[in-house]
Amino acid sequence: FYNLNKRFQNLAINSNVLTKINISTISISNFEDYYRTILLPNRNRINFLDLSNPFAADIIFSPPDHILNFVHLETLIIDNVESISFYKFFDYFMKLPNLHSLIISFGEGILKIDYLFAQIFRLSKLKYCKIKYEIQYCEELFYSFTEYISSPIEYLIINAPFPFKAFHNLLCFLPKLQHLSIGFLHLFGDIHIEYQLSPIQLKCLRHVSIYFSMIHFDEFEKIIKEFFHHVQILHLTTYYRGTYLDTQRWQKLIVYHMPYLRVFDINCQDFLDYDISCHDVVTEFNSSFWIKNKCFFENQYEWNDQSFGGVIYSSGLYR
C-alpha cells in the first residue's frame, strides 16, 4: 500500500501509526520493501514490533545488531524462533534501553531452560515476559537455577512445561513479581538441582495461576508458605491422587499463610477409593468455613466398581 503514491507514503511516514508495527501477515517480498522504505527511516519512532512472521526476524536480525536501530522499542514479539538464533541476537536485546515487554515462542525443543531463563533475567528493564517452548527430553537433565539473578519482571507467563524442582529457585529470582502463570508445572523425576536458594518475600505477588500434575501436596504447601503470603487471587488446576482434597489443610493455609486471599479457585481432578470417605470429602468443601467466606464448591463425578472419579472446583469471592 505504501508504494501507491508519494503522497500516501509521506502520510504514512509522518503519522503516529508507525509507533506500532504488526507484520504478521505480510509477504516476504513486500516486507523487504516495507523494511527498507518504512521501518528503517522511522526506526527511532517505533515502540512496538510484532515479528510473528517467520522471515521477518531473519531480515531484521541480519546482522543481529540491526535491532539496535529501534532505540525506542518497548515491546517485542517473536514467534517460532530457533534457540540458536535467539542466543545469537539476545545480547543486543540487552542494549535496547526501553525494552520492557517480551513475548517469544520457540519452534523447537529446549534442552537447557535454566540457561534460557538466565538470559531473559539479564534484561534489566523487562517488566512483562510471556514465553512458550517445548522441553527436549533426554535421559537425565541437570538444571542449575542456582546463580542468583535478580530480575525486574513483574508479569511472568510460562505457557510451557516447567520442572517443579526448579520452581523454588525461579521465584527467588523475581522479587518484584506481581502476576505468575504457569501452563504445566510437573515433577520431572530425572531432573536434578544443585541446591535450594534461600526464599525471599514476594511482597508484590498478587495473582497466581498454575496447572500442575504429580506434585504431592506436602511439596506444594512449602511453596505456599514461603512465597504466597501476599497473594490475593489463586487459580489452581491439579491432578493428583487424594492429597489436594484435604479441606482442613487448605483452611489452615488460607488463615495463617495467605491472609490477603480474595479469590480461591481450585479445579481438582482426582480418584478416590470407593468407600464412605469420598462422600465426606465432598461434604467438607461445603462446610461453614467456606460458606462464611463466600467460597462455594461444585463437583462432577462418576462411580465404578473400584473408584470414585471426579472433579471438584470452587468459584467465588473469599474476602
ROZALUM-984598 format. One line per 10 residues: number of its first residue (from 0); their letters; for each residue x, y, z of C-alpha. Coordinates in steps of 0.001 Angstrom, whole numbers, plus 500000, padded with zeros to 6 digits. Layout:
NUM> a> X,Y,Z | ...;
***
This chain:
0> fynlnkrfqn> 500000,500000,500000 | 502883,502335,500738 | 504004,502267,497071 | 500707,503619,495737 | 501935,507172,495543 | 504386,509526,497165 | 501706,511479,498971 | 500303,508392,500672 | 503791,507248,501611 | 504601,510589,503194;
10> lainsnvltk> 501318,510480,505070 | 502181,507063,506482 | 505707,508076,507402 | 504638,511283,509137 | 501768,509761,511122 | 501782,508190,514568 | 500598,504844,513228 | 504205,503765,512783 | 504817,503595,516509 | 503259,500108,516472;
20> inistisisn> 504228,497656,513739 | 502450,494333,513190 | 503715,492463,510148 | 502315,489025,510898 | 500527,488641,507520 | 502763,490485,505053 | 504580,488537,502308 | 508376,488298,502228 | 508752,490438,499089 | 506513,493168,500453;
30> fedyyrtill> 508236,493042,503807 | 511672,493608,502298 | 510357,496805,500663 | 508461,497734,503795 | 511540,497293,505935 | 513675,499422,503621 | 511192,502245,502920 | 509128,502398,506102 | 510739,500703,509083 | 514324,501866,508751;
40> pnrnrinfld> 513520,505548,508062 | 511233,505534,511124 | 513192,503259,513420 | 513504,505991,516056 | 509713,506171,516446 | 508738,502513,516649 | 507985,501191,520147 | 506041,498001,519304 | 507329,495351,516914 | 505463,492114,516142;
50> lsnpfaadii> 507724,489686,514286 | 505323,486742,514279 | 506001,486288,510575 | 508807,483676,510405 | 511006,485522,507889 | 510616,488962,509484 | 513020,488233,512338 | 515594,486823,509909 | 515575,490074,507933 | 515577,492477,510874;
60> fsppdhilnf> 518223,490495,512774 | 520551,490140,509783 | 523014,491061,511054 | 521830,490772,514683 | 522905,494275,515680 | 520292,495785,513331 | 517777,495504,516161 | 519692,498354,517812 | 518256,500648,515146 | 514987,500591,517097;
70> vhletliidn> 516163,502624,520059 | 512649,503322,521397 | 511435,499739,521149 | 509366,498808,524204 | 507509,495647,523153 | 508947,492847,521022 | 507056,489761,519820 | 508963,486901,518169 | 507266,483693,517091 | 508620,480245,516212;
80> vesisfykff> 512262,481207,516689 | 515093,478678,516871 | 517073,478716,520099 | 520431,479041,518328 | 519183,482170,516541 | 517713,483571,519738 | 521010,483344,521604 | 522838,484999,518696 | 520865,488210,518872 | 519938,488171,522566;
90> dyfmklpnlh> 522964,490188,523673 | 521673,493046,521548 | 518341,492979,523370 | 520239,493987,526486 | 521331,497181,524743 | 517761,498291,523996 | 517215,500909,526707 | 513402,500786,526747 | 512558,497125,526140 | 510089,496216,528890;
100> sliisfgegi> 507862,493574,527223 | 508997,490360,525526 | 506706,487727,524020 | 508552,484801,522487 | 507826,481266,521330 | 510319,478646,520200 | 509862,476365,517232 | 511937,473537,518666 | 512545,471714,521926 | 514669,473477,524558;
110> lkidylfaqi> 517238,471410,526432 | 518646,473941,528927 | 515733,476031,530093 | 517782,477270,533062 | 520134,478953,530590 | 517168,480375,528679 | 515678,481989,531778 | 519091,483180,532949 | 519415,485113,529692 | 515937,486614,529942;
120> frlsklkyck> 516538,487664,533536 | 519537,489700,532354 | 517197,492199,530664 | 517364,494990,533200 | 514222,496847,532043 | 511951,493872,531397 | 508590,494029,533187 | 506475,491614,531137 | 507572,488239,529778 | 505435,485647,528032;
130> ikyeiqycee> 507263,482563,526822 | 506285,479352,525060 | 508541,476367,524432 | 508745,472591,524473 | 511296,470681,526531 | 513730,468475,524653 | 513780,465361,526787 | 516812,463207,527405 | 517689,460522,529927 | 518880,462995,532543;
140> lfysfteyis> 518574,466761,532772 | 520678,468885,535098 | 519271,472324,535806 | 521302,474657,537959 | 518895,477571,538589 | 521325,478498,541339 | 523255,481506,540044 | 521310,484265,541728 | 519975,486847,539292 | 517525,489485,540476;
150> spieyliina> 515090,490151,537646 | 512742,493171,537440 | 509991,491078,535796 | 506537,491806,537206 | 504405,489641,534905 | 505662,486163,534004 | 503599,483818,531840 | 505118,480417,531032 | 502969,478549,528525 | 505188,475507,528713;
160> pfpfkafhnl> 506316,472671,530997 | 508415,473803,533932 | 510158,471476,536430 | 508787,471738,539947 | 512226,471058,541424 | 513382,474383,539953 | 510244,476322,540934 | 511537,477445,544342 | 514731,478905,542883 | 512844,480518,539997;
170> lcflpklqhl> 510712,482501,542444 | 513842,483613,544280 | 514953,485434,541123 | 511764,487541,540918 | 511495,489943,543876 | 509123,492305,542005 | 506804,489623,540642 | 503109,490582,540631 | 501478,488072,538287 | 502535,484459,537693;
180> sigflhlfgd> 501010,481951,535293 | 502492,478515,534503 | 500909,476229,531935 | 502318,472959,533275 | 504300,472583,536498 | 505472,468989,536667 | 507619,466748,538852 | 510129,465508,536315 | 511842,462635,538097 | 515095,462847,536156;
190> ihieyqlspi> 515880,466499,536850 | 518478,467486,539440 | 519006,470859,541151 | 522345,471671,542787 | 520931,473369,545860 | 517997,475443,547008 | 518306,479193,547388 | 517083,480976,550491 | 513451,482065,549962 | 512581,485729,549572;
200> qlkclrhvsi> 509420,487648,550370 | 507375,488297,547253 | 505604,491339,548631 | 504160,492336,545256 | 502837,488927,544187 | 499050,489188,543905 | 497901,486800,541171 | 498945,483146,540721 | 497575,480703,538159 | 499143,477225,537856;
210> yfsmihfdef> 498306,473896,536275 | 500307,471081,537839 | 500408,467320,537985 | 502042,464597,540095 | 503215,467042,542783 | 502447,465994,546335 | 500536,468468,548495 | 503364,468429,551069 | 505756,469874,548494 | 503372,472460,547088;
220> ekiikeffhh> 502422,473516,550611 | 506049,474545,551212 | 505879,476884,548211 | 502682,478451,549522 | 504164,479047,552963 | 507394,480524,551620 | 506169,482695,548742 | 502375,483192,548626 | 501784,485290,551740 | 500608,488349,549778;
230> vqilhlttyy> 498671,486509,547071 | 495119,487764,546560 | 493966,485609,543639 | 494869,481923,543399 | 493827,479696,540491 | 494956,476059,540683 | 494272,473117,538408 | 495708,469848,539632 | 495614,466134,539076 | 496947,464102,541972;
240> rgtyldtqrw> 495508,461224,543913 | 493703,462284,547069 | 496011,464799,548718 | 494555,468094,547464 | 491103,467286,548840 | 492146,467885,552452 | 489956,470838,553373 | 491467,471270,556840 | 494906,471841,555340 | 493513,474406,552926;
250> qklivyhmpy> 491751,476235,555726 | 494952,476485,557766 | 496971,477604,554754 | 494487,480342,553933 | 494116,481582,557500 | 497784,481510,558504 | 499743,481818,555274 | 497509,483604,552735 | 495724,486233,554826 | 495091,488538,551851;
260> lrvfdincqd> 493477,485910,549645 | 490279,487148,547989 | 489683,484591,545241 | 490389,480883,545613 | 489629,478767,542546 | 490749,475166,542513 | 489986,472550,539897 | 490981,469206,541351 | 490737,466137,539148 | 491032,463144,541396;
270> fldydischd> 490217,459500,542038 | 489264,458271,545476 | 488815,454794,546852 | 485260,453595,546812 | 484212,453940,550427 | 482185,456295,552559 | 485108,458731,552983 | 484650,460026,549452 | 481232,461409,550437 | 482826,463105,553424;
280> vvtefnssfw> 485461,464742,551228 | 482865,466360,549007 | 480797,467445,552001 | 483773,469023,553772 | 484176,471532,550953 | 480721,472854,551792 | 481474,473395,555477 | 480771,476596,557393 | 484305,477924,556850 | 483878,478056,553070;
290> iknkcffenq> 480300,479310,553208 | 481236,482053,555659 | 483972,483240,553344 | 481712,483060,550271 | 483633,480314,548544 | 481341,477684,547074 | 482326,474341,545599 | 480742,472158,542988 | 481660,468675,541893 | 481243,466290,538993;
300> yewndqsfgg> 481917,462604,539414 | 481357,459105,538127 | 481226,455835,540005 | 482603,452468,539018 | 483271,449247,540886 | 486682,450291,542207 | 486862,454045,542498 | 485203,457405,542689 | 486415,459690,539953 | 485581,463323,539704;
310> viyssglyr> 486323,466994,539534 | 485923,469337,542472 | 486162,473035,541787 | 485431,476267,543592 | 484069,479568,542466 | 483559,482681,544489 | 484948,485553,546467 | 486966,484642,549513 | 487291,488048,551174;
***
